[in-house]
Amino acid sequence: MPKLVVRMFGGFDALYSGRALSDLPNRSTKMWTALKYLIAHHKRSVSTEELIEVLWPEEDSSDPLSLLKSVIYRLRKMLTDALGDIKFISFSQGSYQWNPDVVCDIDAAKFEALILKASDSAVDMDERIEHYSSAIRLYSGGFLQGENSDLWLMNFRNYYRRLYLGAIGELTALYEQAAAFEEAASVYNEAIKIEPYEESLYEQSIRALIQTGEYASARQQYQSIEKLLLKEFGTEPSEELRSLRLEINNNIGNPGFALDLTELKMRLDKDAAPQSAILCGIETFRRIYSYDKYLDERMKFPVFLASVSVQVINASDDADDRLQSAMTALRRIMLRTLRQCDIVCRNSASSFILMLTVPDAEHKMAPLNRIRRLFENEPDARGITLDVQAIPIGESVLN
């Protein structure tokens, strides 16, 4: 038996044996609403009372059951006349149901199944990422987008929208856990095309762009949501977004300069005393725990605060692109070569800060020199110089 391929995200479309149902004649509104409702609920039977309430929610008819039978009869006839002598809609014990023997490929059903697979934390991370990515690609817009705002439609739309936004959050969290911030930013950008008024997507997109040092792109993203909110709602961005704008403005326009590590250490020391217990997610907790356990088992080696700054020689029109390529290569080298107890953080468009654990002070530059040597062999290192520094984290900069 041929397969019925149904698209319910972004609008309604269905193909059966190569023919689009939208091309069928006699497209009565009630008939098509009944068709969409039965397909949407294809896993269960739908009582006559339920269908009557969906088709005539506020109408008072003396014989609604006869009206429903007439709609279903004409719907069945339209389908069989056009697609063959197949019983698409069955009736039993006062309820109608889409025939389960008709093989259906429904985007909404596949979307839900993929998210269920991806949500299993026991599954490998790469597999979870693939499931979430596949699900997100299926969501091309709201459920039956462009249709009316009947209650049953709104319930489905809200349900799938919540699933979609949740999948975006889970997928980007997996990418960020793997320090794949570019991929996370790309996911947010695609999601914004689907949900252009969802302010939280802009916020997370900007955070991901900041993590990759893409401050110019982060500023453009901020300006987009700022203009959209003002035009559509007459409001300004949230406090969280405005704080990100400040961070962007503090970093943009200053790429390519070596970091003043002493000044940075003074700022960090000033803010070092926690004001309260640290609240973090389980993955962050596990990582910090593994760092502490690693150090505890291998004696208390000295920890150094270090910086690696990129400088572009002979700045030209492609300086920003060269800087970004160099920073991407640096991040890859550091994550590949540094030990599991070392911590890497992108500090600005052109610098990383690190916490390095070494056997003694004499070896503090060893990992930095190794990073420099590996970087110099990269194609992206041409026309780039590195500034590397390291100071003990336990040493006062005032001494």
QUIVENHU-V22706 format. One line per field, one symbol per residue. psi: psi as a letter, one per 20 degrees, with the letter a starting at -180 (. if undefined). A space follows every 50 residues. Layout:
psi->???
This chain:
psi->prpooppipjapqpppkjpphiiqrlmpggghggghghghkiirqpqhgg hghghmhjqoqhmhhhgghgghghggggghhhirmpnhprppljqqqpoi ioppnpghgggghghgghioiiqqghhgggggggghhhnjrrplpiaalq ghghggghghgggghghgggghhgghhjkmhggghhggghhhhgmijnhh hgghgggghhhijmhghggggghghggghgghikrrqrhghhhhgghghi hqjkqjpqpnhggghggghhjhoqirqpprrhggggghghggggghikrn qqppprqoqpppqmpahjgggggggghggggggghhhrriiqpppphahj qqqqopprhrhhjhighhhgggghhhiqhiipjpqpppqpqphjppii.
